[in-house]
């Protein structure tokens, strides 16, 4: 008896009854079958061993596709767990998912893993791969699964949670076996371990079970797996390049900022050069906001707890807020995690008319969030940071136009900082939320329509919205292809309800405004961290804290070097004269190491002729350049974008 399946291009393929995903791949073509790692059946990712039915819609997933790599990496996590259990008898294993560009698995062995342990685990993994052990799926009752994992506390907890969520004992779970190893898993997996072409263990870290600091601390091993040795080598090269570009190292090397332990985790202090850079970013931000219809406002760093109760933050966001401060008069205050309630109070400070809408408020507001120590990462994940925060109050009929304007404005700013490749996520209503579901639905539709009009491709992130509204997250790609989330736009019907906001309509009735939240940089600190990594520290000329180093050849040229510096300063540039008792070559190397856009060398002939030797970033030195010409060329190199 034959069955017919439908392929992604709409064509039909006839197979014998009982055919599997692997059979379908072979019927389509030998090369496809060799590259196949899984199959999607009616939209669900399955093992190649799955038996197909008449009428199934089928897509073969190859190792070089995103879904295929996820299967590779999940299988690699199982192989790693098998190797750990072989090498460390009595080890407890928890969970091991595929993640972006890799995988991890959490273990408890009574101590931390050492570099020598990782070498041994990787060697054992290679043996398991060479043995080409088949992955075999099995479905058992939860009661049977509890017996199988009788000595594995973390697995038993997962199984018991399945029973609790299903409301009954004896429901079924799936397992995967290869030789003597068994793991609790939904799958899918590779047909066999021999399909793991290229993998590498990278590092270890501590990780609390279930992310709860009150639960046992486990040891997490991170690794990566790819479809070929060439793809793995390319990724390892990107990792090395990412280490070279690490903004924390660059921040120290370029004397921009530091994280003294005395200050506390997740908090930076800004050195003069770093303060110059962030000042330039903030000045740019104020300038473009004012020229695009925003009004600047300022709000305090703390507020009474009642305000955060009314906004919903204490109910939905408390775990990320610093503890309440009890004052001697019995009142309670909280460090602000967000600026939005303050801007709401500005809108509510007096009666508003439809003629004032849209009302666009902008603030460079510093906020404080209690991030877990394990997720802190320099400027990219901090506990205190400054948002370029805007809140737009508008009529519902204005949402579409405002969102379109916001997207255009956001992309303009990101392009001004050198980004060109953009992606977007549309995040929808989470399980915990404030407001009416129908308003959420209308807001989500409005965001999707704005993305469509802007021509931006986007992915729907189900349930990832903020508690008060759906959102768009804009992402950029940096110089080595990494994806960074920057701008966020959120449509909020809920907060105007929470604060009973109103405006007078044209016919003198009262209506609720809609509130749009928007942080363009995300935060000044994080955006600068991204910029440093994107440019490997060589910031665009207009952002460089020192735009030109002036190098006198000898002591007798110091006076002329000072005159050149004065001319640059008069032209609005930021020069630095290197008067150190070093050779000219050492001074030039120092300027290049500090990523200065230009080096001006002055000697006897320059003093006599009013010239300089000019080297612009990435170029050769030109000697005998007239000072006026050098100023003009530097001005072009360091001109702000607008």
C-alpha positions in Angstrom: 0.0 0.0 0.0 1.4 3.5 -1.0 1.2 6.7 0.9 1.5 10.3 -0.4 3.4 13.0 1.4 3.6 16.7 0.6 7.0 18.4 0.2 7.7 22.1 1.0 7.4 23.2 -2.6 3.9 21.7 -2.7 4.8 18.7 -4.8 3.7 15.1 -3.8 6.0 12.2 -3.1 4.7 8.6 -3.1 6.3 6.2 -0.7 5.6 2.7 0.6 3.5 2.3 3.7 5.7 2.2 6.8 8.3 4.6 5.3 10.3 6.8 7.7 11.7 10.2 7.5 15.0 8.7 6.4 13.3 6.9 3.6 11.7 10.1 2.4 15.1 11.9 2.4 16.7 9.0 0.3 13.8 9.1 -2.1 14.3 12.9 -2.7 18.1 12.5 -3.3 21.3 10.9 -2.0 23.0 14.2 -1.1 19.9 15.3 0.9 19.8 12.0 2.7 23.5 12.3 3.7 23.0 15.8 5.1 19.6 15.1 6.8 19.6 15.1 10.6 15.8 15.3 11.4 12.5 15.8 9.7 9.7 18.2 10.2 6.3 16.5 10.0 3.2 18.7 9.9 5.3 21.5 11.5 6.7 19.3 14.3 10.4 18.4 14.4 10.9 14.6 14.6 13.6 12.0 14.4 14.4 10.6 10.9 13.2 7.2 12.3 9.6 8.5 12.6 7.1 6.6 10.5 5.2 8.7 8.0 1.4 8.6 7.4 -0.6 9.3 4.3 -1.1 13.1 3.8 1.8 14.2 6.0 3.5 17.5 5.1 7.2 16.8 5.3 10.4 18.9 5.3 13.9 17.3 5.6 16.1 19.2 8.0 19.8 19.3 7.1 22.8 19.7 9.4 23.7 23.2 8.1 20.2 24.7 8.8 19.5 26.4 12.1 17.1 23.7 13.2 19.6 21.0 12.1 22.3 22.6 14.1 20.0 22.6 17.2 19.6 18.9 16.7 23.3 18.4 16.4 24.0 20.4 19.5 21.3 18.7 21.6 22.8 15.3 20.6 26.2 16.6 21.5 24.9 17.5 25.0 23.7 13.9 25.4 27.1 12.5 24.3 28.8 14.9 26.8 26.5 13.7 29.6 27.3 10.1 28.7 31.0 10.8 28.8 30.7 12.5 32.2 28.8 9.6 33.7 31.4 7.2 32.3 34.3 9.2 33.8 32.6 10.3 37.1 30.7 7.4 38.6 27.8 8.7 40.8 27.6 12.0 38.9 24.1 13.6 38.9 23.0 15.1 35.6 20.3 17.7 35.3 19.5 19.4 32.0 21.4 19.8 28.7 19.7 22.0 26.0 21.0 23.3 22.7 21.6 27.1 22.9 22.6 29.7 20.3 25.9 28.5 18.7 26.3 25.6 21.2 25.0 23.5 24.1 25.5 23.0 27.8 24.8 20.4 30.4 24.6 20.8 34.2 26.1 18.2 36.6 26.8 17.7 40.2 30.0 15.8 40.9 30.9 17.3 44.3 33.5 19.7 43.0 34.2 22.0 40.1 35.5 20.6 36.8 39.1 21.3 35.9 40.7 21.9 32.5 42.1 18.4 32.7 38.6 17.1 33.3 37.3 18.8 30.1 40.2 17.3 28.1 39.2 13.8 29.4 35.5 14.4 28.7 36.2 15.6 25.2 38.4 12.5 24.5 35.7 10.2 25.9 33.1 12.0 23.7 35.3 11.3 20.6 35.3 7.6 21.5 31.5 7.6 21.8 31.2 9.4 18.4 33.7 6.9 16.8 31.5 4.0 18.1 28.6 5.4 16.1 26.0 4.5 18.8 22.4 4.7 17.6 20.0 7.1 19.4 16.9 5.2 20.2 13.7 6.7 21.4 11.5 5.1 24.0 8.2 6.2 25.5 7.5 5.0 29.1 5.1 5.9 31.9 6.3 8.4 34.5 6.2 5.6 37.1 8.7 3.6 34.9 10.8 6.7 34.3 11.1 7.2 38.1 12.4 3.7 38.4 14.9 4.2 35.6 16.2 7.4 37.2 15.9 6.1 40.8 19.4 7.5 41.7 19.1 10.8 39.8 17.4 13.4 41.9 17.2 16.1 39.3 15.7 13.8 36.7 13.1 12.6 39.2 12.2 16.2 40.0 11.5 16.8 36.3 9.4 13.7 36.0 7.4 14.5 39.1 6.8 18.0 37.7 5.4 16.4 34.5 3.0 14.3 36.6 1.9 17.4 38.6 1.3 19.5 35.4 -0.7 16.7 33.8 -2.7 16.1 37.0 -2.1 12.4 37.1 0.5 9.7 37.8 1.5 7.3 35.1 1.4 9.8 32.1 4.1 9.1 29.5 7.5 10.7 28.9 10.1 10.0 26.2 13.6 8.7 26.8 16.6 8.4 24.5 19.1 5.6 24.8 22.5 5.0 23.2 24.2 1.8 24.4 24.2 2.0 28.2 23.3 5.6 28.5 19.7 6.9 28.9 18.3 10.4 29.2 15.0 12.0 29.7 14.3 14.0 26.5 11.7 15.1 24.0 14.1 14.9 21.1 14.7 14.8 18.3 18.2 13.5 17.9 20.7 12.4 15.3 20.3 8.9 14.0 23.6 8.0 15.7 26.5 9.5 17.5 28.7 9.1 14.5 26.9 12.0 12.8 28.6 14.5 15.2 31.1 15.8 12.7 32.8 18.5 14.8 32.5 19.6 18.5 34.5 21.4 21.1 34.1 21.9 24.9 34.6 25.5 25.7 34.4 26.3 29.4 32.7 25.6 32.8 30.6 27.8 35.1 28.6 27.5 38.2 24.8 27.3 37.8 22.0 27.0 40.3 19.5 24.3 39.8 16.4 25.8 38.2 18.2 29.2 38.3 17.3 29.5 42.0 20.1 30.6 44.3 18.5 28.7 47.2 18.8 25.4 45.3 22.0 23.3 44.8 24.8 24.8 42.7 25.7 22.7 39.8 28.6 22.7 37.4 27.8 23.7 33.8 29.9 22.6 30.9 29.5 24.7 27.7 30.4 23.3 24.3 29.7 23.9 20.6 29.0 21.6 17.7 28.8 22.2 14.0 28.1 20.4 10.8 31.7 20.3 9.6 35.3 20.9 10.9 35.4 24.0 8.7 32.3 25.5 10.3 33.7 24.7 13.8 37.0 26.4 12.9 35.2 29.4 11.6 33.2 29.7 14.8 36.3 29.3 17.1 37.9 32.1 15.0 34.9 34.3 15.7 35.2 33.4 19.4 38.8 34.5 19.4 37.9 37.7 17.6 35.1 38.3 20.2 37.7 37.9 23.0 39.9 40.5 21.3 36.9 42.8 21.0 35.7 42.3 24.6 34.5 45.8 25.7 35.7 45.2 29.3 39.3 44.7 28.1 39.0 47.6 25.7 37.6 49.8 28.4 40.7 49.2 30.6 43.2 49.4 27.7 41.7 52.7 26.4 41.2 54.1 29.9 37.5 54.6 29.5 35.9 53.0 32.6 36.5 50.4 35.3 34.6 48.2 37.7 36.4 48.5 41.1 35.3 45.8 43.5 34.9 48.4 46.2 32.1 49.9 44.1 30.0 46.7 44.0 29.1 44.3 41.2 27.4 45.6 38.1 28.5 49.3 38.6 31.0 51.2 36.5 33.0 54.4 37.1 33.8 56.5 34.1 37.3 57.9 33.6 37.7 61.2 31.8 38.0 59.7 28.3 35.0 57.4 28.9 33.0 60.3 30.2 33.8 62.2 27.1 32.5 59.4 24.9 29.3 58.9 26.8 28.9 62.7 26.9 29.1 62.9 23.1 26.5 60.1 22.8 24.2 61.9 25.2 24.7 65.2 23.5 23.8 63.6 20.1 20.8 61.9 21.7 19.4 65.2 23.1 20.1 67.0 19.8 18.2 64.6 17.6 15.3 64.2 20.0 14.8 67.9 20.2 14.9 68.2 16.4 12.3 65.4 16.1 9.6 66.8 18.4 10.5 65.6 21.8 10.5 67.6 25.1 13.3 67.0 27.6 12.3 66.1 31.2 14.2 65.1 34.3 13.0 62.8 37.1 14.5 61.7 40.5 16.2 58.4 41.3 13.8 57.3 44.0 10.1 57.4 44.5 7.5 56.3 47.1 6.6 52.6 47.0 3.0 53.5 46.4 3.9 54.8 43.0 5.5 51.5 42.0 2.5 49.7 43.5 0.1 51.7 41.3 2.3 51.2 38.2 2.3 47.4 38.8 6.1 47.1 39.2 5.9 45.9 42.7 3.5 43.2 41.7 5.2 42.1 38.4 8.8 43.3 38.6 9.7 43.2 42.3 12.4 40.6 41.9 14.4 42.9 39.7 14.0 45.9 42.0 16.2 46.9 45.0 14.6 46.3 48.4 12.2 48.9 49.9 13.9 51.7 52.0 12.0 52.3 55.2 12.3 56.0 56.3 12.0 57.3 59.9 8.6 58.8 59.1 7.3 55.3 58.2 7.2 56.0 54.5 8.8 53.6 52.0 10.9 54.4 49.0 12.3 52.4 46.1 15.2 53.0 43.7 13.7 53.4 40.3 14.0 50.5 37.8 12.3 52.4 35.1 11.4 56.0 34.2 7.9 55.5 32.9 5.9 56.3 36.1 7.6 59.7 36.3 6.7 60.6 32.8 3.1 59.5 33.5 3.0 61.9 36.4 4.2 64.7 34.2 1.3 64.0 31.8 -1.1 63.8 34.7 0.2 67.1 36.3 -2.6 69.1 34.6 -5.5 68.7 32.2 -4.5 67.7 28.6 -6.1 68.4 25.3 -6.1 66.3 22.1 -4.3 69.3 20.6 -1.2 68.4 22.7 -1.1 64.9 21.4 1.1 63.2 20.5 3.1 64.4 23.5 6.7 63.1 23.3 8.8 63.1 26.5 12.5 62.3 26.6 14.9 61.7 29.4 18.4 60.4 29.9 17.3 58.7 33.1 19.5 56.5 35.3 17.8 53.4 36.6 18.8 50.6 39.0 18.0 47.0 38.7 18.9 44.1 40.9 20.4 41.7 38.4 21.6 38.4 39.6 25.4 38.3 40.0 25.6 35.3 37.5 24.2 37.4 34.6 26.3 40.6 35.1 28.6 41.3 32.2 30.4 44.6 32.1 28.4 47.4 30.5 26.2 44.9 28.7 24.4 43.7 31.8 24.7 46.1 34.7 22.9 47.1 37.9 23.0 50.8 37.3 22.6 52.4 33.8 21.2 55.4 31.9 18.4 54.9 29.4 17.7 57.2 26.5 14.1 56.8 27.5 11.0 58.3 25.7 7.3 58.0 26.4 4.8 59.1 23.8 1.2 59.8 24.8 -1.1 59.8 21.9 -4.6 59.0 20.7 -5.3 55.5 19.5 -5.9 56.8 16.0 -2.3 58.1 16.0 -0.6 54.8 17.0 0.2 53.7 13.4 1.7 57.0 12.4 3.7 57.3 15.6 5.1 53.8 15.4 6.1 54.3 11.8 7.9 57.6 12.8 9.5 55.8 15.8 10.9 53.0 13.6 12.2 55.5 11.0 13.8 57.6 13.8 15.3 54.5 15.4 16.8 53.2 12.2 18.2 56.7 11.4 20.0 56.8 14.8 21.4 53.3 14.5 22.7 54.1 11.0 24.4 57.2 12.4 26.4 54.9 14.7 27.4 52.7 11.8 24.9 49.8 11.8 23.2 48.7 8.6 21.9 45.2 9.1 18.6 45.1 11.2 16.3 42.4 12.4 13.2 42.6 14.7 11.3 40.5 17.2 7.6 41.1 18.0 7.0 40.0 21.6 3.4 39.2 22.6 1.4 39.0 25.9 3.1 37.0 28.7 1.3 34.9 31.3 1.5 37.6 33.9 0.2 40.9 32.5 -1.8 44.0 33.4 -4.6 45.4 31.3 -7.4 44.0 29.2 -6.6 41.2 26.6 -8.5 43.0 23.8 -6.3 46.0 24.3 -3.2 43.8 24.1 -4.4 42.3 20.9 -5.0 45.8 19.3 -1.5 46.9 20.4 0.1 43.8 19.0 -1.7 44.2 15.7 -0.5 47.9 15.5 3.1 46.9 16.1 3.0 44.2 13.4 1.5 46.6 10.9 4.3 49.1 11.6 6.9 46.5 11.0 5.2 45.5 7.8 5.1 49.1 6.6 8.8 49.6 7.4 9.7 46.4 5.4 11.5 44.9 8.4 11.5 41.1 8.6 10.6 40.0 12.1 10.1 36.9 14.3 7.1 36.6 16.7 8.3 35.9 20.2 5.3 34.4 21.9 4.8 35.5 25.5 7.9 37.6 25.7 6.2 41.0 26.0 6.6 43.3 29.1 3.9 42.9 31.7 2.2 46.1 30.5 2.4 45.7 26.8 3.7 44.0 23.6 6.9 45.2 22.1 9.2 45.4 19.2 12.9 44.7 19.8 15.3 45.9 17.1 18.5 43.9 16.7 21.7 44.9 14.9 24.5 42.7 13.5 28.1 43.8 14.4 31.3 43.6 12.4 31.7 39.8 13.2 28.1 38.9 12.7 26.9 38.8 16.2 23.3 39.8 16.9 22.6 42.5 19.5 19.3 43.7 20.9 19.2 47.5 21.1 16.0 49.5 20.5 12.7 48.6 22.2 9.2 50.0 21.3 6.2 49.1 23.5 2.6 49.9 23.1 0.9 50.3 26.4 -2.9 50.6 27.0 -2.5 49.4 30.6 -0.6 52.2 32.4 -3.0 54.9 31.3 -5.7 52.8 32.9 -3.6 52.3 36.1 -3.2 56.0 36.5 -6.6 57.1 35.1 -5.0 59.3 32.4 -7.3 61.4 30.3 -7.3 64.0 27.6 -10.1 66.3 26.3 -11.3 65.3 22.9 -12.5 67.7 20.1 -16.1 67.3 21.3 -15.1 67.9 24.9 -15.4 64.3 26.1 -12.7 62.5 28.1 -10.6 59.7 26.5 -7.7 57.6 27.6 -4.4 58.2 25.8 -2.2 55.3 24.6 1.3 55.2 25.9 4.3 54.2 23.8 7.6 53.3 25.6 10.8 53.6 23.7 14.5 53.2 24.6 16.6 53.7 21.5 20.1 52.8 22.7 18.6 50.5 25.3 21.0 52.1 27.7 23.9 54.4 27.0 26.3 52.0 28.8 25.2 48.9 26.9 25.1 50.6 23.6 28.7 51.9 24.1 29.7 48.4 25.0 28.2 47.1 21.8 30.0 49.9 19.8 33.3 49.1 21.4 33.0 45.5 20.3 31.7 46.4 16.9 34.6 48.7 16.2 37.2 46.8 18.2 37.7 50.0 20.2 38.4 52.1 17.1 35.3 54.4 17.5 34.2 56.6 14.7 36.2 59.9 14.6 33.4 62.0 16.0 33.1 59.7 19.1 36.8 59.2 19.8 37.8 60.8 23.1 41.1 61.9 21.6 40.8 62.6 17.9 44.5 63.4 17.1 47.8 62.8 18.8 50.4 65.4 18.1 54.0 63.9 18.2 56.9 66.4 18.4 60.1 64.8 17.1 62.3 66.5 19.7 62.0 68.8 22.7 62.6 71.9 20.6 59.3 71.1 18.7 57.1 71.2 21.8 56.1 74.8 21.3 55.0 74.3 17.7 53.2 71.1 18.8 51.2 73.3 21.3 50.4 75.7 18.5 49.0 72.9 16.4 47.0 71.6 19.3 45.5 75.1 19.8 44.5 75.3 16.1 42.8 71.9 16.4 41.0 72.9 19.6 39.8 76.1 17.9 38.4 74.0 15.1 36.4 72.0 17.7 38.7 68.9 17.7 40.1 67.0 20.7 43.9 66.8 20.4 46.5 65.4 22.7 50.2 66.3 22.6 52.5 63.4 23.6 55.4 65.0 25.5 56.7 61.7 26.9 60.5 61.0 26.8 60.1 58.2 24.2 61.1 57.8 20.6 58.8 59.0 17.8 58.1 55.4 16.8 57.0 54.5 20.3 54.7 57.6 20.5 53.1 56.7 17.2 52.6 53.1 18.2 51.0 54.3 21.5 48.5 56.5 19.6 47.6 53.7 17.2 47.2 51.3 20.2 44.8 53.8 21.8 42.8 53.9 18.5 43.2 57.6 17.9 41.9 58.5 14.5 44.9 60.7 13.5 48.5 61.2 14.3 50.3 64.5 13.5 54.1 64.4 13.6 56.0 67.8 13.7 59.7 68.4 13.2 62.1 71.1 12.0 60.7 71.4 8.5 57.1 71.6 9.8 58.1 74.4 12.3 59.6 76.3 9.4 56.8 75.7 6.9 53.7 75.6 9.1 53.1 72.0 8.1 52.5 68.6 9.8 53.1 65.0 9.0 49.6 63.5 8.9 48.5 59.8 9.3 44.8 59.1 9.3 43.5 55.8 10.7 44.2 53.0 8.3 46.3 55.2 5.9 49.9 56.0 5.2 51.6 59.1 6.6 51.6 62.2 4.3 54.5 64.6 5.1 54.5 68.3 4.7 50.7 68.8 4.9 49.7 72.4 5.3 48.1 72.9 8.7 45.0 74.3 7.2 44.7 71.3 4.9 45.2 68.9 7.8 42.5 70.7 9.8 40.1 70.4 6.9 40.8 66.6 6.4 40.5 66.0 10.2 37.2 67.9 10.3 35.8 65.6 7.6 37.1 62.5 9.4 35.6 63.6 12.7 32.4 65.4 11.7 29.4 64.3 13.7 26.6 62.6 11.7 24.1 65.4 12.2 
